[in-house]
Amino acid sequence: MEIIATQTCVDVHQEIGWVEKRIIETSYDITLCKDKLLVKDESFPITSIFDISYRKKPEKNAMGFLYLHTSSGVRSFYIKEEPLQFISAYQQLKLERPELR
C-alpha cells in the first residue's frame, strides 16, 4: 500500500454534563493510496471516486468541508486546513491513470 497523500479531518460532537456542555473534537486522517482511499474503517476503491472538492470560509479558525464524490454518493468531512496538496495529489493520480478520467 503506497501512500500518496493524507488529509487531517475532524469529528465534532457534544457532551452534556450536569452543569455544562462540552464540544469534543477528534482528529483522524484520510489516506490516499494508488488503488484506494482510506477513511477510518472504510475503504473506497480509487475507481469509484469521481472527484474531491472542498469549501472553507476564509476566517482563521473556521471549519470547512472536504467532499468526496463517489459512485455511492457524496461524503463530507470536517476540515480545519485547506486540502490543496491532497486534492492536487488526487488530480495528478487521475492524470497518470486514464481509467480514472
C-alpha positions as CSV (number, residue, x, y, z in Angstrom):
1,M,0.0,0.0,0.0
2,E,1.8,3.1,-1.3
3,I,0.5,6.3,0.5
4,I,0.3,9.3,-1.9
5,A,-1.2,11.9,0.4
6,T,-3.0,12.4,3.7
7,Q,-5.5,14.9,4.9
8,T,-6.4,15.6,8.6
9,C,-10.2,15.7,9.3
10,V,-12.1,16.4,12.5
11,D,-15.1,14.7,14.2
12,V,-17.1,17.1,16.3
13,H,-19.7,16.0,18.9
14,Q,-21.3,17.5,22.0
15,E,-21.4,16.1,25.5
16,I,-23.9,17.5,28.1
17,G,-22.9,17.1,31.7
18,W,-24.7,18.2,34.8
19,V,-23.8,21.9,34.5
20,E,-22.0,22.2,31.2
21,K,-22.0,21.4,27.6
22,R,-18.7,20.3,26.1
23,I,-17.7,20.2,22.4
24,I,-15.3,17.3,21.7
25,E,-13.1,17.3,18.6
26,T,-11.3,14.2,17.5
27,S,-8.9,14.2,14.5
28,Y,-8.2,11.5,12.1
29,D,-6.5,11.1,8.7
30,I,-7.9,10.4,5.2
31,T,-5.2,8.5,3.3
32,L,-4.9,8.5,-0.5
33,C,-3.2,5.4,-1.9
34,K,-2.7,4.4,-5.6
35,D,-5.6,2.0,-5.5
36,K,-7.9,3.2,-2.7
37,L,-8.8,5.9,-0.3
38,L,-9.0,5.0,3.4
39,V,-11.2,6.8,5.9
40,K,-11.3,5.4,9.4
41,D,-12.7,1.9,9.0
42,E,-13.9,2.5,5.4
43,S,-12.1,1.9,2.1
44,F,-13.1,3.4,-1.2
45,P,-11.7,1.9,-4.4
46,I,-10.0,4.7,-6.4
47,T,-12.1,3.8,-9.4
48,S,-15.3,4.6,-7.5
49,I,-14.2,8.2,-6.8
50,F,-15.3,10.8,-9.3
51,D,-13.9,13.9,-7.6
52,I,-12.6,15.5,-4.4
53,S,-13.5,19.1,-3.6
54,Y,-13.7,21.4,-0.6
55,R,-15.3,24.6,0.8
56,K,-13.9,26.6,3.6
57,K,-14.6,30.1,4.8
58,P,-11.6,32.5,4.9
59,E,-11.8,33.1,8.7
60,K,-8.8,31.9,10.6
61,N,-10.4,29.2,12.8
62,A,-13.3,28.4,10.5
63,M,-14.3,24.8,9.9
64,G,-14.5,23.7,6.3
65,F,-15.8,20.7,4.4
66,L,-14.0,18.2,2.3
67,Y,-16.3,16.5,-0.2
68,L,-15.7,13.0,-1.6
69,H,-17.8,12.4,-4.7
70,T,-18.2,8.7,-5.2
71,S,-20.3,6.3,-7.2
72,S,-22.4,5.7,-4.0
73,G,-22.9,9.4,-3.2
74,V,-21.2,12.4,-1.8
75,R,-19.5,12.1,1.6
76,S,-18.5,15.2,3.6
77,F,-15.8,15.6,6.2
78,Y,-14.9,18.5,8.6
79,I,-11.5,20.0,8.0
80,K,-9.5,22.9,9.6
81,E,-6.7,23.1,7.0
82,E,-7.1,23.7,3.3
83,P,-6.6,20.4,1.4
84,L,-4.9,21.8,-1.6
85,Q,-2.0,19.3,-1.5
86,F,-4.4,16.4,-1.0
87,I,-6.6,17.4,-3.9
88,S,-3.7,18.1,-6.3
89,A,-2.3,14.6,-5.4
90,Y,-5.6,13.1,-6.4
91,Q,-5.8,15.1,-9.6
92,Q,-2.2,14.1,-10.5
93,L,-3.2,10.4,-9.9
94,K,-6.2,10.9,-12.3
95,L,-3.9,12.3,-15.0
96,E,-1.5,9.4,-14.7
97,R,-4.2,6.8,-14.9
98,P,-6.6,7.2,-17.9
99,E,-9.2,4.7,-16.5
100,L,-9.9,7.2,-13.7
101,R,-11.0,10.0,-16.1
